[in-house]
Amino acid sequence: VLTMFCLLHLAPLTALLVSSKAESTMRNIVMLAALLASVAAYDRTDASKCTKDKADIFFLLDSSDSTSQLFAKQKIFVNKVLDSLEVEYGKVHIGIATFSDSFFLNVDLTYDVSYLKMYLGHIYPMGGSTKIGSALKSLQADGFGSHRARRTATKIAIVLTDGQSSDDPIAAAKTLMAKNVKVFAVGDTYMNNQADLRMIASRPTSYYVFNLDSHDLIGSIKNAVQCVSPKTDCSVLHNINLQFLIDTPSYSQKTSLKLINFVAETSAMLKETNAEFALGVNFGVMGHQDIAPNYHTQLALKNISSFRFYKQVGMIDSFLSFLAKGRLDRNQRTLLIIFIDESAEPLKELRDKIERLKLKYRGLFSFFIITFGPSVNRHVARSMASNLSFYFHIPDVRYMEVSHEDFVKLLCGSSASYYNKNFK
C-alpha cells in the first residue's frame, strides 16, 4: 500500500471541529502532534511488489577508542550483509571506510565480495576520538563523490558507531540526505544514546536507527536496496473533504506552529487532488492568543479553504453540532485527520464518539488518527485502530521525524487500502 510506511509506528487520535467556509467549510479540532517518531515499517514493502534497483552502499566503521570492543562485532555484521545482498556487477556495489580523528577510505565501491571480505579481515581500530561529522563530510566527497559511484544508483550509508561524536555531525548528515543518501545509524546493543544516532539518521528514524544485534536490521537494509517505491497514487483522495484536526493545548507556541506548518505543506502537496481542506486548531482555555502563521505558512494555507484557531475544549461536540445543522455535504466523503495527545483524558471519550459517528454516517467518514505522548492510553487508541483508516503514534512531539512528502505517501496509500476494503 505504501512502501513508505507499512509503518511508522503509528498511533492516533484526537478531536475535531468544523467551521463554515463562508458557510462552506468545516470546523476542525484536534491535536496535531509531532509526527511519526515510530515509523517502524517505513520502506518495508512486500518484496513481490518491489523492483530490483542498483545501489551504492558504504559502510562507515567507527574505529575510535570508545569502540575498541565493538569493532570486531562491526566487521562480523558487515560480512553478514555481504552474504545477504546481491553484490554483483550492475546491482549492489559496496565500499568500506573507517574513521576516528580522521577518515580513511579502505575500499572504494566494488562488486568483488572476496576482495571486500579479505580486506575487511585486515582492518583494525585506529584509536582516537569520534569525529562523525568530519567522517560524513569525507564520505560524501571521497565515497559517493568517487568516479566509481553511479549517478542512478540508490545511495546508502551505514554508519556503525557508539554515537558519541566529538564534533557536530548534524550539518554533515543533512548534507548527505540532501544528496539523496539514505543514512542508517547503527549503535552498540547496550548503548543508551540513541538520541545521538537519531540526529544523523534518515527519517523516519524508527526505520533507520538500530542496535547492532537487531534482528530487523539486515532486512531493513535489503528492503532499502531492493525496493523502489511506485509513484504514490492519491486518486482515492480526489474531490474528498480533508479535515485536519489539531489539538495542542499543552504545547508551546513554537511546537503548535510547527504542526500547523506541517499541515500546510501537506495540503500544498495534495492540491492536485482537488480535495477540499479545512483545519481546526484547539489551543485550550489558555491558548496562544498571539500565535499566527508565518509568511511561508500563509502561502501554503491558501490551499485550505477554511483556517481558524479555536480556544475551546469540546471540539468533538462542536463538530457533531456542525453535522447536525446539515452544514456538511453528505454526498462527499470526508477524511478526518486527527492529531491528539495520547495521554489526554478525552481520548476514551473521543473513541466512543467516533464510533457513534461511523454508525450514523456509514461510508461518509474515514479516520486517520495520530497520537503522541507517553502512551498512557495506548490501549484505548489501539481499540479504535481496527475500525479506522490508520493509526500512528509519535512518542515525542518535539521530533517531526517524517517529512510531509512521506506523510502524503502514507496518507494516500493507507486511505486507498481502507477505501478499497470498506467502501468498494
C-alpha positions as CSV (number, residue, x, y, z in Angstrom):
1,V,0.0,0.0,0.0
2,L,2.8,2.3,0.7
3,T,6.3,1.5,0.6
4,M,6.9,4.2,3.0
5,F,5.1,3.3,5.9
6,C,3.9,-0.1,6.4
7,L,4.9,1.7,9.1
8,L,6.0,4.0,11.1
9,H,4.9,3.1,14.4
10,L,1.7,4.9,14.5
11,A,-0.6,5.9,17.0
12,P,-3.6,8.1,16.8
13,L,-6.2,10.3,17.9
14,T,-7.9,13.5,18.7
15,A,-10.8,15.7,18.1
16,L,-12.4,17.9,15.7
17,L,-14.4,20.8,14.9
18,V,-15.6,22.5,11.8
19,S,-16.2,25.9,10.6
20,S,-18.0,27.4,7.8
21,K,-16.2,28.3,4.7
22,A,-18.3,31.3,4.2
23,E,-20.6,28.8,5.4
24,S,-19.0,26.2,3.4
25,T,-16.1,24.6,5.1
26,M,-15.8,22.8,8.4
27,R,-14.5,23.5,11.9
28,N,-11.9,21.2,13.0
29,I,-10.1,20.5,16.0
30,V,-7.7,18.1,17.2
31,M,-4.4,17.7,18.2
32,L,-1.7,17.5,15.6
33,A,1.2,16.3,17.4
34,A,4.6,15.8,16.2
35,L,4.5,13.2,13.8
36,L,5.8,9.8,13.5
37,A,8.6,9.0,15.5
38,S,7.8,5.5,15.5
39,V,7.8,4.6,12.0
40,A,8.8,1.1,12.2
41,A,8.0,-0.3,8.9
42,Y,8.6,2.5,6.6
43,D,10.0,1.1,3.4
44,R,9.3,-2.5,4.3
45,T,7.2,-3.2,1.3
46,D,6.1,-6.5,0.1
47,A,9.1,-7.9,-1.8
48,S,6.9,-9.2,-4.6
49,K,5.9,-5.7,-5.4
50,C,9.4,-4.3,-5.5
51,T,11.7,-4.0,-8.4
52,K,15.4,-4.6,-8.1
53,D,17.5,-1.5,-8.1
54,K,21.2,-0.9,-8.2
55,A,22.7,0.5,-5.0
56,D,26.0,2.0,-3.9
57,I,26.5,1.2,-0.2
58,F,29.2,2.4,2.1
59,F,29.9,1.0,5.5
60,L,31.4,3.6,7.8
61,L,33.0,1.9,10.7
62,D,33.8,3.7,14.0
63,S,37.4,2.8,14.9
64,S,37.9,5.2,17.8
65,D,38.9,4.4,21.3
66,S,35.3,4.2,22.5
67,T,34.5,1.3,20.1
68,S,37.6,-0.9,20.6
69,Q,35.5,-3.8,21.9
70,L,32.7,-3.1,19.4
71,F,34.9,-3.1,16.3
72,A,35.0,-6.9,15.9
73,K,31.2,-7.1,16.0
74,Q,31.0,-4.4,13.3
75,K,33.2,-6.5,11.0
76,I,31.0,-9.6,11.6
77,F,28.0,-7.5,10.8
78,V,29.5,-6.3,7.5
79,N,30.2,-9.9,6.5
80,K,26.6,-10.9,7.2
81,V,25.3,-8.1,5.0
82,L,27.7,-9.0,2.2
83,D,26.3,-12.6,2.3
84,S,22.7,-11.2,2.3
85,L,22.8,-8.8,-0.6
86,E,23.2,-9.4,-4.4
87,V,26.6,-7.9,-4.6
88,E,27.4,-8.2,-8.3
89,Y,28.2,-6.1,-11.3
90,G,25.4,-3.7,-12.2
91,K,23.5,-4.3,-8.9
92,V,24.8,-3.7,-5.4
93,H,28.3,-2.3,-5.1
94,I,30.0,-2.0,-1.7
95,G,32.6,0.3,-0.2
96,I,34.2,0.3,3.3
97,A,35.6,3.3,5.2
98,T,36.8,3.8,8.8
99,F,37.1,6.9,11.0
100,S,38.2,8.3,14.3
101,D,40.1,11.6,14.4
102,S,40.5,11.1,10.6
103,F,38.7,9.4,7.8
104,F,40.2,6.6,5.7
105,L,38.6,5.1,2.6
106,N,39.6,1.4,2.9
107,V,37.8,0.0,-0.1
108,D,36.2,2.1,-2.8
109,L,32.9,0.8,-4.4
110,T,33.3,-2.7,-5.8
111,Y,31.3,-5.8,-6.5
112,D,34.1,-8.2,-5.7
113,V,32.9,-9.9,-2.5
114,S,36.0,-11.9,-2.0
115,Y,38.2,-8.8,-2.1
116,L,35.8,-7.0,0.3
117,K,36.0,-9.8,2.8
118,M,39.7,-10.2,2.5
119,Y,40.3,-6.5,3.1
120,L,37.8,-6.4,5.9
121,G,39.8,-9.0,7.8
122,H,42.8,-6.7,7.8
123,I,41.1,-3.6,9.1
124,Y,41.9,-2.8,12.7
125,P,40.8,0.0,15.1
126,M,42.8,3.2,14.7
127,G,42.0,4.8,18.1
128,G,41.4,8.4,18.8
129,S,38.3,10.5,19.1
130,T,35.0,10.0,17.3
131,K,34.5,12.7,14.7
132,I,31.3,11.6,13.0
133,G,30.7,15.0,11.3
134,S,34.1,15.1,9.7
135,A,33.7,11.5,8.6
136,L,30.3,12.1,6.9
137,K,31.7,15.0,5.0
138,S,34.6,12.9,3.8
139,L,32.3,10.1,2.9
140,Q,30.3,12.4,0.7
141,A,33.4,13.8,-1.0
142,D,35.6,10.7,-1.3
143,G,33.0,7.9,-1.3
144,F,29.8,9.0,-3.0
145,G,31.8,11.5,-5.0
146,S,34.1,8.8,-6.3
147,H,34.4,8.1,-10.0
148,R,33.0,4.6,-9.2
149,A,29.8,6.0,-7.8
150,R,26.8,5.6,-10.1
151,R,24.5,8.5,-10.6
152,T,21.4,6.4,-11.0
153,A,22.1,4.1,-8.1
154,T,20.4,4.2,-4.7
155,K,22.9,5.6,-2.3
156,I,23.1,4.2,1.2
157,A,25.5,5.0,4.1
158,I,25.6,2.6,7.1
159,V,27.3,4.3,10.0
160,L,28.4,1.9,12.7
161,T,29.2,3.9,15.9
162,D,28.6,4.4,19.5
163,G,27.0,7.7,18.5
164,Q,29.2,9.8,20.9
165,S,30.6,12.2,18.4
166,S,33.3,14.7,19.4
167,D,32.2,17.1,16.7
168,D,28.9,18.2,15.3
169,P,27.5,15.6,12.9
170,I,24.1,17.1,12.2
171,A,25.0,19.5,9.3
172,A,27.1,16.8,7.5
173,A,24.3,14.3,7.9
174,K,21.7,16.7,6.5
175,T,24.0,17.4,3.5
176,L,24.3,13.7,2.8
177,M,20.5,13.3,3.0
178,A,20.0,16.3,0.7
179,K,22.1,14.4,-1.8
180,N,19.5,11.6,-1.6
181,V,21.7,9.4,0.6
182,K,19.8,7.1,2.9
183,V,21.7,7.1,6.3
184,F,21.4,4.1,8.6
185,A,22.8,4.8,12.2
186,V,23.7,1.6,13.9
187,G,24.8,1.5,17.6
188,D,26.0,-0.9,20.2
189,T,23.4,-3.2,21.7
190,Y,23.8,-1.8,25.2
191,M,24.2,1.9,24.3
192,N,21.8,4.4,25.8
193,N,22.4,7.3,23.5
194,Q,20.0,6.6,20.6
195,A,19.1,10.3,20.7
196,D,22.6,10.9,19.2
197,L,22.0,8.4,16.5
198,R,18.7,9.9,15.6
199,M,20.4,13.1,14.8
200,I,22.4,11.6,11.9
201,A,19.9,9.0,10.6
202,S,17.4,9.4,7.8
203,R,13.7,9.8,8.6
204,P,11.7,8.1,9.9
205,T,14.4,7.2,12.5
206,S,12.4,4.1,13.5
207,Y,13.4,2.6,10.2
208,Y,17.0,3.9,10.1
209,V,18.2,3.7,13.7
210,F,19.1,0.2,15.0
211,N,21.2,-1.6,17.6
212,L,23.9,-3.8,16.0
213,D,22.2,-7.0,17.2
214,S,18.7,-6.1,16.0
215,H,17.0,-8.9,14.0
216,D,15.3,-6.3,11.7
217,L,18.5,-4.5,10.7
218,I,19.6,-6.6,7.7
219,G,16.1,-7.0,6.5
220,S,15.6,-3.2,6.5
221,I,18.9,-2.7,4.6
222,K,17.8,-5.2,2.0
223,N,14.4,-3.5,1.5
224,A,16.1,-0.1,1.2
225,V,18.3,-1.6,-1.6
226,Q,15.8,-3.8,-3.4
227,C,12.6,-1.8,-3.3
228,V,11.7,1.1,-5.5
229,S,8.6,2.8,-4.3
230,P,6.0,3.1,-7.1
231,K,4.6,6.6,-7.7
232,T,2.1,7.4,-5.0
233,D,-1.4,7.1,-6.2
234,C,-3.6,9.7,-4.5
235,S,-6.6,9.3,-6.8
236,V,-8.6,7.9,-3.9
237,L,-8.4,11.4,-2.3
238,H,-9.8,13.1,-5.5
239,N,-12.5,15.6,-4.5
240,I,-12.5,14.4,-1.0
241,N,-13.1,16.6,2.0
242,L,-9.9,16.6,4.1
243,Q,-10.4,17.8,7.7
244,F,-7.2,18.3,9.6
245,L,-8.0,18.5,13.4
246,I,-5.2,19.6,15.7
247,D,-5.4,19.8,19.5
248,T,-2.3,21.4,21.1
249,P,-3.4,22.9,24.4
250,S,-0.4,21.6,26.3
251,Y,2.3,22.5,23.9
252,S,4.3,25.7,23.3
253,Q,3.6,28.2,20.6
254,K,6.7,27.1,18.7
255,T,5.6,23.5,18.7
256,S,2.0,24.4,17.8
257,L,3.1,26.5,14.8
258,K,5.4,23.6,13.7
259,L,2.4,21.3,13.5
260,I,0.4,23.9,11.6
261,N,3.2,24.3,9.1
262,F,3.3,20.6,8.6
263,V,-0.4,20.5,7.7
264,A,0.1,23.5,5.4
265,E,2.9,21.8,3.5
266,T,0.9,18.6,3.2
267,S,-2.2,20.3,1.8
268,A,0.0,22.1,-0.8
269,M,1.3,18.7,-2.0
270,L,-2.3,17.4,-2.3
271,K,-3.6,20.3,-4.2
272,E,-3.8,18.4,-7.5
273,T,-6.4,16.0,-6.0
274,N,-8.9,18.9,-6.0
275,A,-9.7,18.0,-2.4
276,E,-11.2,20.5,0.0
277,F,-9.1,21.3,3.0
278,A,-10.1,22.6,6.4
279,L,-8.0,23.0,9.5
280,G,-9.2,23.4,13.1
281,V,-6.8,24.1,16.0
282,N,-7.6,23.9,19.7
283,F,-5.1,25.8,21.9
284,G,-7.1,25.1,25.0
285,V,-8.5,27.6,27.5
286,M,-5.1,29.2,28.0
287,G,-4.4,29.2,24.2
288,H,-1.7,31.2,22.5
289,Q,-3.6,34.3,21.6
290,D,-0.8,35.9,19.8
291,I,0.2,33.0,17.6
292,A,-0.1,33.5,13.9
293,P,1.2,31.6,10.8
294,N,4.4,32.9,9.3
295,Y,4.6,34.1,5.7
296,H,5.7,30.7,4.4
297,T,2.7,29.0,6.1
298,Q,0.3,31.6,4.9
299,L,1.3,30.8,1.3
300,A,0.7,27.1,1.9
301,L,-2.5,27.7,3.7
302,K,-4.0,29.2,0.5
303,N,-4.9,25.6,-0.3
304,I,-7.0,25.3,2.8
305,S,-10.5,26.7,2.3
306,S,-11.0,27.5,6.0
307,F,-8.4,28.2,8.5
308,R,-9.3,29.2,12.1
309,F,-7.9,28.9,15.6
310,Y,-10.2,27.7,18.3
311,K,-9.7,28.1,22.0
312,Q,-12.3,25.7,23.3
313,V,-12.0,22.1,24.5
314,G,-15.2,20.5,23.3
315,M,-14.1,20.0,19.7
316,I,-15.8,16.7,19.0
317,D,-19.1,18.1,20.3
318,S,-18.7,21.2,18.2
319,F,-18.0,19.1,15.1
320,L,-21.1,16.9,15.8
321,S,-23.1,20.0,16.2
322,F,-21.9,21.2,12.9
323,L,-23.1,17.9,11.3
324,A,-26.4,18.2,13.0
325,K,-27.0,21.5,11.4
326,G,-26.5,19.9,8.0
327,R,-23.5,22.1,7.0
328,L,-21.6,19.1,5.8
329,D,-22.1,17.8,2.2
330,R,-23.3,14.2,2.8
331,N,-22.7,13.4,-0.8
332,Q,-18.9,13.9,-0.4
333,R,-16.6,11.6,1.5
334,T,-14.7,13.1,4.4
335,L,-11.3,12.1,5.7
336,L,-10.7,13.3,9.3
337,I,-7.0,13.5,10.1
338,I,-6.9,13.9,13.8
339,F,-3.8,14.6,16.0
340,I,-4.3,14.2,19.7
341,D,-2.3,13.7,22.9
342,E,-2.5,10.1,23.7
343,S,-2.3,10.8,27.4
344,A,-5.2,13.2,27.3
345,E,-8.4,12.3,29.2
346,P,-10.7,13.0,26.2
347,L,-9.1,10.1,24.3
348,K,-11.6,7.5,25.5
349,E,-14.5,9.8,25.0
350,L,-13.2,10.6,21.5
351,R,-13.2,6.9,20.7
352,D,-16.8,6.4,21.8
353,K,-18.0,9.5,19.8
354,I,-16.2,8.4,16.7
355,E,-17.8,5.0,16.9
356,R,-21.2,6.6,17.0
357,L,-20.3,8.9,14.2
358,K,-19.3,6.0,12.0
359,L,-22.5,4.2,12.7
360,K,-24.7,7.2,11.9
361,Y,-22.8,8.3,8.8
362,R,-21.8,5.0,7.3
363,G,-19.5,5.4,4.4
364,L,-19.2,9.1,4.7
365,F,-16.2,9.3,7.1
366,S,-12.9,7.6,7.3
367,F,-10.4,8.4,10.0
368,F,-6.6,8.8,10.1
369,I,-5.6,9.2,13.7
370,I,-2.2,10.2,15.0
371,T,-1.4,10.2,18.7
372,F,1.6,11.3,20.6
373,G,2.9,11.3,24.1
374,P,3.8,8.8,26.8
375,S,1.4,6.0,25.7
376,V,-0.7,6.3,28.8
377,N,-3.9,5.4,26.9
378,R,-2.5,3.4,24.0
379,H,-4.8,0.5,24.7
380,V,-7.7,2.9,24.0
381,A,-6.1,4.1,20.8
382,R,-5.5,0.6,19.6
383,S,-9.0,-0.5,20.3
384,M,-10.0,2.1,17.8
385,A,-7.4,1.3,15.2
386,S,-9.1,-1.8,13.8
387,N,-12.0,0.3,12.7
388,L,-10.1,3.3,11.5
389,S,-8.3,4.1,8.3
390,F,-5.0,4.4,10.0
391,Y,-3.4,4.6,13.5
392,F,0.0,6.1,14.2
393,H,1.9,7.0,17.3
394,I,4.6,9.6,17.9
395,P,6.4,9.3,21.2
396,D,7.8,12.8,21.3
397,V,6.1,15.8,19.8
398,R,9.5,17.6,19.5
399,Y,10.7,15.3,16.8
400,M,9.0,15.6,13.4
401,E,10.6,12.5,12.1
402,V,8.7,12.2,8.8
403,S,8.7,14.8,6.1
404,H,5.4,16.0,4.6
405,E,6.3,14.2,1.4
406,D,6.5,10.9,3.2
407,F,3.3,11.7,5.1
408,V,1.5,12.2,1.9
409,K,2.6,8.8,0.7
410,L,1.4,7.3,3.9
411,L,-1.9,9.1,3.8
412,C,-2.7,8.2,0.2
413,G,-1.6,4.6,0.5
414,S,-3.4,3.8,3.7
415,S,-6.6,5.7,2.5
416,A,-6.6,3.7,-0.7
417,S,-6.3,0.4,1.1
418,Y,-9.0,1.3,3.6
419,Y,-11.4,2.7,1.0
420,N,-11.0,-0.4,-1.3
421,K,-11.6,-2.7,1.7
422,N,-14.6,-1.0,3.2
423,F,-16.4,1.0,0.5
424,K,-16.0,-0.8,-2.8
